[in-house]
């Protein structure tokens, strides 16, 4: 039951002069004279009706309640109250008020429908069915109520009653095939197969040219697990009408699933014979020959299609697809060329041929494909951009950029131009030049999150962390659910040591793109930094299960354990496995050294941390670790030297100041 239908209808009835007497539907045709209504009640009802229309049920209740206290003879007022209580989920109160309306107007179907809806929400199906039966007595042709009654009878497994209701509907003239199938589908969903089949067969007999009934019969057999009978029903449908495309598509899927290639070939050969104009059937026939293993017959079939349909792009695409499956790319390229010769406007054929040229690094051939198009009005920009992109892939960056810059002079208002030029500057490391182009692209087309991400990454390449953060925060306001943008906000905040602020963004990124390793590692790191070790532990355990050989995951998990000083043997094994894959990785060497430090093996700790520092001389963390090792050894001078170097690189390390015996200024 839709709120606006019932409520607005009541408001309109009132405004037409119906309030103060019975709200039965019979009264709509002959409203009572306005002078007979209680004026004070009418004022409240008008206010209630307005609140109804404005969608304010609580305000409406207050006004209708006041009207009901003044005028107790209006079924409409009680019904309006009942409706509003229904929409604030006070279902039992709604039922009581609907019953009051019915005592005044026993044939008020709106009140009965409302009661039934309340009972359904309360899962009191028995009472709901009794109400629907009462509606059936009053309005035998009320399709929606009868459908609801049938559905409840099916839900409560009263299948015989449901069939009886269905036949009652049919006897009363409710014979639309789509409605009858809806009832059958209710039985099917409840796995009441005999009842569903009985309805479907009855409809199929009366409406043999109705495709959906064959689909329903086949669905019943598939639900029973009998694909052979399902195929039979699809074939029966196509025997009836060769243009039943849905049945044809379902049949093709079943043939591929059951691998009944001979039967598939037989059926589609018959379809092609009956309708020689249907290109899809011919292509599918070729596919079935190929899947059967009869490659020669498959190619002959599809080659014949090209001859019969020389102006059809699909024909050339299909033939080339079969040739590529045979690993004959030379033949496929020739087919694409023939297609372009037959009709130069075949854009998909041109793109597929371009892809083959690119795969074979035939750059000049690929570029030549778009040369004839670059001066045509309709494809000027697209063709020129394609040429520029191909030159970039070829390695001719200067010519690619030159091509785009020329295009920028004439078509700079086409967003594709600045984004392509900006991307070219970006991939060639010209980040300063990339920024204005990417900004311009966003101004022209601000609804593409990928553009925002590219500009943000460009800021990061320029080491403009603050600008990147500001940009990504604007982007996340515009695209709050975009996982990559949330990731970058969280990642930059983590880089700025604002881990608590980073976590919500990283969590949202993970929610929208679950399982992304980059996001999960960043999130686990933020949890570690905020000492939420249980949270990070869950992430690392899952990551190790799904990526057991990933060096970065193994290292990060090992460091997570070493920081806590727990399961150090496991941590040692993991970081050694990571170093086996990447022996000169500075962070991995530092992790190994730090684990040895935690174990108490200071010589090994010193060796590996010094090796890490020799690879990455400017890591505050590694410098601090080496200072800690020297402090533990007893060389306080060396310890302070490394701590001071670490502090010079990262002035926010509070613990270094404490180690040096200083306090924050």
Secondary structure, DSSP 8 states (H G I E B T S, - for coil): --HHHHHHHHHHHHHTT-TTS---GGGGGS---GGGS-HHHHHHHHHHHHHHHTT-HHHHHHHHHHHHHH-TT-HHHHHHHHHHHHHTT-HHHHHHHHHHHHHH-TT-HHHHHHHHHHHHHTT-HHHHHHHHHHHHHH-TT-HHHHHHHHHHHHHTT-HHHHHHHHHHHHHTT---HHHHHHHHHHHHHTT-HHHHHHHHHHHHHH-TT-HHHHHHHHHHHHHHT-HHHHHHHHHHHHHH-TT-HHHHHHHHHHHHHHT-HHHHHHHHHHHHHH-TT-HHHHHHHHHHHHHHT-HHHHHHHHHHHHHHTTT-HHHHHHHHHHHHHTT-HHHHHHHHHHHHHH-TT-HHHHHHHHHHHHHTT-HHHHHHHHHTTTTSTTTHHHHHHHHHHHHHHHT-HHHHHHHHHHHHHHHTTSHHHHHHHHHHHHHTT-HHHHHHHHHHHHHH-TT-HHHHHHHHHHHHHTT-HHHHHHHHHHHHHHSTT-HHHHHHHHHHHHHTT-HHHHHHHHHHHHHHSTT-HHHHHHHHHHHHHTT-HHHHHHHHHHHHHH-TT-HHHHHHHHHHHHHHT-SHHHHHHHHHHHHHHSTT-HHHHHHHHHHHHHHT-HHHHHHHHHHHHHH-TT-HHHHHHHHHHHHHHT-HHHHHHHHHHHHHH-TT-HHHHHHTT----
